[in-house]
Amino acid sequence: LQSRYPNGVPLVTMFIHPSMIEMLDAAIEDAIERNSWIDCLTVLPTLFGSQDASKILSLCPSIQSALKSSRALILGESYVLSDGFVKDVFSQLEKEMQTFSVSVSAKLGDEKNTTKENKCGNDSGRLPEPSDNNVESGSKPGMEKGSKKKKGKSGNSRNSASDDLDNQEPVPTKSKKNQRKGKDISASHVSESKKSKEDNVAVPSEDWIVGKLLSLVPEFEEQGMDDQETILKPLANHLRPMLLTSWNERRKAMLAENSDRMKRVLDNLQKKLDESYLNMQLYEKALDLFEDDQATSVVLHRHLLRTTGASIADMLLFNLDAYNKLKNGIAVEESQNSEPVSLSPGERNSIAKSLLGSLSVKAVALVESMEGKRIDTFMIALAAAAEESGLFLKRLDKKLEKTLVHSYRKDLASQVSAETDPVSLLPKVVSLLYLKVHNKALQAPGRAMSVAVSRLKDKLDDTAYKTLMDYHSATVALLASTSAATHDGDEVASDGIPTKKEVLESLMPSLKSLVLGTSQPQGPS
């Protein structure tokens, strides 16, 4: 054939005219110039197979030039992708990777919990130092669809696509500050090998990227490319290392930026925990006064759990969650609000389960203890969670107790003096009386107020006790009328509210004088 057709070009299974190369070369050059892609088999006659397509591609001047200048990429023997198209696809994936962190963190937390349950809780969840930058997270970016064009497919104009991330399996991550002394060396090697393996898969899987490519460039699917080996998997394998490099670089930068904030989170948490835990121990001591009354004791325990206990647990969980997110390179807003954090039961459970290893187990136990009837169970769970977090709980000694009682009494006296609400005044006065009589900081809800007041009978003179009882009775009457008017629509009760409130207000000075005036209750016997 060559002797008969000197200008002909031999391929693998056929002999072609040079004009066919020129035609293909022009189509390829056009696709490259438009930052698009082209399947050469759609331009060539149907008799062409992949081997002949690969051969003719190597003869095209535009391909030779583009490959030398890195302006194009050949995949699957017959596909030519411009560098602009590949970069555009990559940039869409990279953008989505910047927004997926929170959802992925939650999925990773679920996976970690499953893993640790299978291991019977052997993994430690102790918080590492903020300088630990060696944890890599799985990632699940989204992508956008490409516009539809025949032959050359442009990658510039795209509509948003939101594909499900369920096909991407989350990868559990670990970080350990130090190997414990005496641990077998082989265990360390296993840990390092596992860590390395986790790092290597810490970006979207090949199947996930393939799915996104079908959304980004729907023409791939429209042309009936059922065999993913032709272009989809090669392109996914080309993009995946680039995504890994980009993710790791961005992650390292984020971790470095978050390092100072992580330290501040732990320092601030420790300071808040010191104060709150000491107060909790102070309040707990007052519960001993009611151990002989089971019903009242349960009410007081539950009240303390739902007030001070909930505040401490919420503070701990909220800050551990913030630390965990910062450690994993997730952006967390730095709140300027100094108000205590208040979480719902669902939020507590969600945060507790998202923590690492045995810390999660202990955090879940802490959350569960808040639904119990005993404050001591909560205190044990709190101590376990704090210890696992690397936090220190300061024990209340006699010197600290004396200082706290004095400070609490002074603050409470100031509140009583400034109080203008007749209903809010009673529990503050009762608490101050218990401080003066028993040297105990009682935290009593309305349901326990009657018992708390009655137990002061032997500690006050008759006049003082009568003043206290009269005020308590007037308070109960006002609250009963208010409740009836609000919930039952009782007009008679509603009409009597102003009178009852006036009576209560008239008793306020005499009640305040019990703790602020010259009338003093008897001291502890």
C-alpha atoms as one frame of an Amber mdcrd trajectory, in Angstrom:
protein
   0.000   0.000   0.000   2.837   2.368   0.787   4.385   1.785  -2.625   1.060
   2.330  -4.375   0.101   5.362  -2.230   3.326   7.178  -1.293   1.454   9.881
   0.650  -0.589   7.358   2.661  -0.035   6.811   6.374  -0.004   3.286   7.890
  -1.697   2.832  11.273  -2.179  -0.392  13.272  -5.011  -1.983  11.271  -5.593
   0.504   8.427  -3.972   2.781   5.872  -5.208   6.406   5.731  -4.857   9.542
   3.640  -2.937  12.467   5.256  -6.055  14.631   5.033  -7.592  12.568   7.828
  -4.738  13.594  10.123  -5.240  17.228   9.124  -8.976  17.008   9.846  -8.405
  15.475  13.285  -5.604  17.909  14.040  -7.884  20.883  13.359 -10.613  19.489
  15.628  -8.116  18.856  18.425  -6.581  22.319  18.091 -10.050  23.859  18.291
 -10.882  21.906  21.469  -7.607  22.901  23.113  -8.070  26.558  22.215 -11.559
  26.529  23.751 -10.379  24.849  26.975 -12.532  21.843  26.114 -12.142  18.132
  25.465 -12.722  15.798  22.545 -13.160  12.092  21.908 -11.263  11.510  18.674
 -13.414   8.488  17.804 -16.375  10.859  17.295 -14.432  12.641  14.531 -12.882
   9.588  12.862 -14.723   7.010  10.718 -16.538   4.252  12.598 -13.994   1.657
  11.441 -11.370   3.225  13.696 -10.577   1.318  16.856  -8.796   2.593  19.941
  -5.379   1.393  18.752  -5.664   3.219  15.423  -7.006   6.296  17.231  -4.019
   6.288  19.570  -1.653   5.955  16.605  -3.195   8.785  14.592  -3.182  11.008
  17.667   0.565  10.650  17.934   0.859  11.935  14.363  -1.123  15.150  14.931
   1.139  18.245  15.165  -1.241  19.975  17.590  -0.997  17.027  19.994   2.778
  16.887  19.784   2.996  20.608  20.519   0.361  20.537  23.269   1.983  17.613
  25.072   5.371  19.325  25.058   3.904  22.534  26.470   1.557  20.685  28.877
  -1.477  22.243  27.201  -3.274  18.921  26.795  -3.659  15.482  28.325  -4.416
  12.171  26.557  -6.528   9.660  28.456  -8.050   6.351  27.406  -6.196   6.261
  24.039  -8.693   8.479  22.213  -9.591  11.298  24.621  -7.822  14.646  24.490
  -8.448  16.994  27.403  -7.139  20.530  27.355  -5.188  21.735  30.358  -7.776
  24.493  30.803 -10.591  21.940  31.006  -8.741  19.795  33.563  -7.895  22.839
  35.687 -11.493  24.010  35.588 -12.796  20.604  36.713 -10.182  20.525  39.469
 -11.052  24.029  40.668 -14.728  23.067  40.979 -13.806  20.066  43.117 -11.409
  22.161  45.183 -14.043  24.815  45.896 -16.481  22.210  47.141 -13.791  20.710
  49.369 -13.653  23.997  51.280 -17.309  23.716  52.317 -17.741  20.059  53.168
 -15.670  19.957  56.403 -18.483  20.166  58.959 -20.653  17.442  57.419 -17.649
  15.195  56.921 -16.565  15.749  60.514 -19.971  14.559  61.702 -19.823  11.475
  59.491 -16.286  10.769  60.664 -17.493  11.026  64.248 -20.153   8.395  63.572
 -17.575   6.134  61.944 -15.166   6.604  64.846 -17.867   5.670  67.318 -18.607
   2.491  65.369 -14.916   1.669  65.286 -14.383   2.262  68.979 -17.423   0.192
  69.891 -16.022  -2.692  67.883 -12.771  -2.305  69.776 -14.565  -2.330  73.144
 -13.427   1.197  73.863  -9.687   0.536  73.779  -8.865   3.690  71.838  -8.036
   6.742  73.895  -9.783  10.004  73.178  -7.435  12.132  75.287  -6.959  15.564
  73.807  -3.508  16.053  72.246  -1.471  19.193  72.510  -2.552  21.955  70.095
   0.738  21.526  68.218  -0.313  18.083  66.944  -0.795  18.639  63.230  -0.667
  15.046  62.146  -4.343  14.222  61.794  -5.808  14.039  58.324  -9.516  14.079
  57.666 -11.567  12.453  54.929 -13.107  14.846  52.423 -16.196  14.824  50.248
 -16.373  17.784  47.911 -19.271  18.476  45.637 -19.096  19.487  41.966 -20.988
  21.330  39.272 -22.401  20.198  35.976 -20.838  21.144  32.675 -22.645  22.705
  29.746 -23.591  20.416  26.890 -21.609  20.713  23.638 -20.893  18.208  20.946
 -17.349  17.253  19.951 -15.520  19.757  22.146 -17.133  20.085  25.564 -16.535
  23.393  27.271 -15.776  23.373  31.005 -16.434  27.069  31.617 -20.210  27.364
  32.061 -21.693  25.088  34.701 -24.841  24.671  36.774 -24.656  23.625  40.407
 -25.167  19.963  41.237 -25.719  18.567  44.701 -24.948  14.857  44.707 -25.349
  12.634  47.718 -22.193  12.007  49.715 -23.384   8.637  50.972 -21.188   6.725
  48.531 -18.075   8.211  50.081 -17.041   6.057  53.011 -15.769   8.202  55.891
 -12.382   7.331  57.263 -11.844   7.307  61.022  -8.911   9.372  62.166  -6.707
   9.190  65.203  -4.182  11.322  66.960  -2.037  10.191  69.874   0.181  12.521
  71.795   2.636   9.859  72.870   2.954   6.103  72.925   2.711   4.896  76.502
   5.835   3.566  78.132   6.290  -0.163  77.904   4.095  -0.528  74.830   5.385
  -3.071  72.353   7.368  -1.579  69.461   5.408  -3.582  66.917   2.202  -1.878
  68.068   3.806   1.461  67.255   4.652   0.256  63.748   1.087  -0.941  63.252
  -0.220   2.442  64.406   2.117   4.315  62.043   1.179   2.043  59.156  -2.520
   2.579  59.857  -1.990   6.342  60.134  -0.178   6.402  56.781  -2.958   4.402
  55.175  -5.568   6.818  56.532  -3.634   9.791  55.143  -3.574   8.228  51.693
  -7.346   7.867  51.524  -8.173  11.183  53.124  -9.745  12.600  49.961 -12.790
  11.519  47.936 -12.661   7.956  46.660 -12.280   7.137  42.992 -15.943   6.137
  42.720 -17.018   9.403  44.324 -14.981  11.454  41.847 -16.361   9.393  38.937
 -19.886  10.188  40.084 -19.058  13.873  40.287 -17.491  13.829  36.811 -20.735
  12.483  35.378 -22.532  15.437  36.969 -19.900  17.934  35.926 -19.646  16.668
  32.339 -22.985  14.975  31.564 -21.826  14.407  27.965 -19.691  11.545  29.255
 -22.856   9.667  30.213 -24.903  10.880  27.244 -22.420   9.355  24.813 -23.022
   5.972  26.414 -19.714   5.621  28.188 -20.809   2.710  30.324 -17.259   1.451
  30.556 -15.691   3.722  33.171 -12.232   2.458  32.299 -12.229   4.469  29.055
 -12.085   7.995  30.485 -13.826   8.411  33.854 -11.481   6.362  36.029  -8.304
   7.596  34.304  -9.459  11.194  34.788 -10.441  10.500  38.418  -7.025   8.957
  39.078  -5.371  11.995  37.488  -7.329  14.444  39.670  -7.185  12.550  42.962
  -3.490  13.171  43.820  -3.972  16.853  42.996  -6.943  17.015  45.353  -4.961
  15.264  48.077  -2.087  17.734  47.772  -4.433  20.722  47.787  -6.387  19.393
  50.768  -3.288  18.643  52.820  -1.760  22.068  52.127  -4.951  23.870  53.051
  -5.382  21.656  56.090  -1.862  22.302  57.370  -2.377  26.042  56.959  -5.682
  25.836  58.820  -4.178  23.769  61.634  -1.313  26.218  62.031  -3.795  29.091
  62.166  -5.988  27.205  64.637  -3.143  26.207  66.958  -3.288  29.377  69.077
  -7.072  29.225  69.259  -6.947  25.589  70.373  -4.686  26.566  73.253  -6.989
  29.444  74.195 -10.019  27.140  74.148  -8.388  24.724  76.600  -7.038  27.495
  78.839 -10.400  29.258  79.017 -12.200  25.973  79.591  -9.876  25.111  82.473
 -10.477  28.509  84.106 -14.257  28.236  83.790 -14.193  24.641  84.999 -12.174
  25.599  88.082 -14.777  28.119  89.206 -17.864  26.094  88.281 -16.633  22.840
  89.797 -15.766  24.503  93.112 -19.233  26.065  93.256 -20.802  22.715  92.432
 -18.971  21.058  95.329 -20.118  23.872  97.604 -23.754  23.406  96.582 -23.447
  19.620  96.884 -22.511  19.887 100.567 -25.867  21.527 101.347 -27.711  18.441
 100.079 -26.510  16.477 103.114 -28.958  18.450 105.263 -31.896  16.718 103.542
 -30.665  13.122 103.265 -33.263  12.056 105.846 -36.089  13.278 103.569 -35.947
  11.126 100.420 -38.584  13.023  98.439 -37.055  16.451  99.099 -33.551  15.094
  98.542 -34.482  13.874  95.052 -35.991  17.267  94.204 -32.843  19.086  95.356
 -30.516  16.692  93.522 -32.464  17.026  90.278 -32.613  20.803  90.608 -28.845
  21.011  91.015 -28.344  18.646  88.066 -30.587  20.710  85.801 -29.072  24.057
  86.781 -25.419  24.093  87.801 -24.809  20.538  86.543 -26.246  21.273  83.107
 -24.259  24.509  82.910 -20.972  22.704  83.630 -21.717  19.832  81.227 -22.758
  22.208  78.439 -19.652  24.327  78.929 -17.411  21.242  78.809 -19.091  19.670
  75.775 -19.295  22.927  73.830 -15.597  23.683  74.290 -14.478  20.112  73.595
 -16.509  20.246  70.385 -14.866  23.551  69.403 -11.419  22.114  70.162 -12.170
  18.983  68.142 -13.291  21.030  65.127 -10.270  23.334  65.277  -7.987  20.316
  65.554  -9.532  18.868  62.394  -9.084  22.087  60.424 -12.725  23.164  60.611
 -13.456  26.866  60.922 -15.111  27.799  64.223 -16.419  31.270  64.980 -14.829
  32.858  68.020 -17.786  33.945  70.115 -17.550  37.258  71.935 -20.584  36.354
  74.029 -19.655  35.679  77.648 -23.088  34.256  78.492 -23.164  30.586  79.587
 -23.756  28.062  76.816 -27.071  26.211  76.899 -27.427  23.007  74.862 -30.488
  20.884  74.189 -30.439  17.161  75.115 -30.078  16.324  71.424 -27.122  18.681
  71.014 -25.413  17.195  74.067 -25.758  13.672  72.712 -24.604  14.691  69.249
 -21.461  16.405  70.543 -20.658  13.590  72.981 -20.885  10.986  70.219 -18.746
  13.065  67.831 -15.731  13.087  70.154 -12.848  10.639  69.800 -12.331   7.231
  71.339 -12.921   6.705  75.038 -13.501  10.444  75.518 -16.753  10.000  73.601
 -17.745   7.078  75.830 -17.156   9.147  78.963 -18.903  12.194  77.494 -21.974
  10.093  76.686 -21.933   8.764  80.265 -21.814  12.365  81.509 -24.851  13.288
  79.413 -26.739  10.237  80.668 -25.913  11.077  84.302 -27.751  14.387  83.907
 -31.013  12.460  83.610 -30.440  10.681  86.927 -31.509  11.452  90.484 -28.120
  11.751  92.192 -25.579  14.531  91.924 -22.754  12.224  93.032 -23.252  10.053
  89.920 -22.919  13.175  87.805 -19.775  14.258  89.652 -18.131  10.874  89.020
 -18.994  11.038  85.304 -17.764  14.641  85.110 -14.449  13.724  86.735 -13.962
  10.846  84.274 -14.697  13.032  81.233 -12.460  15.846  82.482  -9.589  13.468
  83.210  -9.887  11.892  79.755  -9.761  15.409  78.280  -6.565  16.208  80.157
  -8.345  18.774  82.320  -7.825  19.211  86.053 -10.658  19.364  88.579  -9.814
  21.350  91.692 -11.005  19.755  94.920 -12.719  21.921  97.516 -10.610  22.018
 100.702 -11.537  23.775 103.952  -9.606  26.916 103.111 -11.217  27.262  99.696
 -14.633  26.449 101.141 -14.301  29.196 103.730 -13.291  31.696 101.059 -16.116
  30.673  98.732 -18.749  30.768 101.471 -17.658  34.257 102.486 -17.714  35.470
  98.884 -21.055  33.776  98.178 -22.625  35.240 101.326 -21.433  38.731 100.432
 -22.742  38.438  96.875 -26.068  37.006  98.011 -26.534  39.782 100.583 -25.935
  42.322  97.844 -28.558  40.616  95.658 -31.091  40.567  98.496 -30.517  44.246
  99.181 -31.052  45.179  95.529 -33.933  42.764  94.816 -37.228  44.421  93.825
 -39.175  41.350  92.688 -41.117  40.021  95.710 -41.249  36.445  94.345 -37.526
  36.239  93.527 -36.629  37.574  96.963 -37.761  34.516  98.968 -35.290  31.865
  97.632 -32.397  34.313  98.018 -33.305  35.068 101.616 -33.721  31.359 102.389
 -30.310  30.603 100.834 -28.727  33.377 102.873 -30.372  32.063 106.045 -28.934
  28.593 105.382 -25.510  30.161 104.932 -25.804  31.918 108.292 -27.366  28.990
 110.135 -25.637  25.958 108.604 -22.775  27.539 106.643 -24.156  25.696 103.590
 -24.969  27.135 100.155 -28.425  25.713  99.521 -29.864  25.789  95.991 -33.582
  25.057  96.415 -36.323  25.209  93.746 -39.881  26.308  94.492 -41.029  22.710
  95.046 -38.613  22.325  97.960 -39.078  25.802  99.436 -41.748  24.765 101.938
 -39.513  22.062 103.452 -36.476  24.353 103.395 -38.406  27.046 105.280 -39.892
  24.625 107.834 -36.425  23.293 108.705 -35.402  26.758 109.874 -38.016  26.773
 112.652 -35.618  25.689 115.392 -32.915  28.041 114.131 -34.894  31.310 114.178
 -36.709  33.150 116.936 -40.497  33.017 116.797 -40.886  36.491 115.307 -38.342
  35.885 112.554 -39.810  32.491 111.711 -43.347  33.940 111.585 -42.123  36.664
 109.208 -40.570  34.005 106.977 -43.664  31.780 107.024 -46.029  34.700 106.347
 -43.928  35.734 103.382 -43.814  32.162 102.082 -47.608  31.808 102.397 -48.184
  35.131 100.617 -45.792  34.072  97.830 -47.616  30.756  97.347 -50.967  32.578
  97.229 -49.721  35.042  94.604 -48.224  32.295  92.441 -51.419  30.219  92.689
 -53.567  33.169  91.573 -51.194  33.979  88.736 -51.240  30.362  87.550 -55.044
  30.160  87.712 -55.443  33.401  85.790 -52.907  32.395  83.156 -53.858  28.773
  82.518 -57.488  28.550  83.604 -58.698  32.027  82.684 -60.024  32.550  86.217
 -61.167  36.200  86.318 -61.634  36.181  90.093 -58.072  34.967  90.556 -56.872
  37.563  88.090 -58.634  40.374  89.957 -56.970  39.341  93.201 -53.410  39.369
  91.864 -52.690  43.109  92.431 -53.869  42.878  96.037 -51.789  39.786  96.777
 -48.753  41.374  95.150 -49.192  44.514  97.246 -49.348  42.388 100.387 -46.160
  40.598  99.389 -44.380  43.848  98.561 -45.343  45.247 101.953 -43.627  42.275
 103.600 -40.362  42.677 101.675 -38.646  45.064 104.143 -39.318  42.787 107.121
 -38.059  39.748 105.189 -34.886  41.526 104.128 -34.285  42.577 107.723 -33.981
  38.892 108.680 -30.654  38.691 106.851 -29.607  42.319 106.460 -30.913  43.964
 109.649 -30.195  43.528 113.340 -32.366  40.421 113.710 -29.972  37.524 113.404
 -30.734  33.814 113.235 -29.010  31.397 115.553 -25.714  29.981 114.360 -24.944
  26.323 113.640 -25.445  24.167 116.690
